[in-house]
Amino acid sequence: MSIRHDPESRPVTNSHRRARVPDREGLLRANEVAQYLGVGVRTVWKLRATGRLESVSILGATRFRAADVDRLAREGVR
């Protein structure tokens, strides 16, 4: 059995990643929220602690609703 190499394919590296734009139905991790809002991860957790950004817990993992993140982006983080 031989493996065919596709010269057009290339591995995805960090340099190819872009900030994920939240969709209306998605759930985001804290680091994705931080990248989208242009703030640090600690700021995301502070926004959650102060009640400015709601979160949901799924099997012990904290996620943020994309619609809430989008709302916060429109209102302004500060």
Stockholm file with secondary structure:
# STOCKHOLM 1.0

chainA/1-78         MSIRHDPESRPVTNSHRRARVPDREGLLRANEVAQYLGVGVRTVWKLRATGRLESVSILGATRFRAADVDRLAREGVR
#=GR chainA/1-78 SS CCCCCCTTCCCCCGGGCCCCCCCTTCEECHHHHHHHHTSCHHHHHHHHHTTSSCCEEETTEEEEEHHHHHHHHHHCCC
#=GC SS_cons        CCCCCCTTCCCCCGGGCCCCCCCTTCEECHHHHHHHHTSCHHHHHHHHHTTSSCCEEETTEEEEEHHHHHHHHHHCCC
//
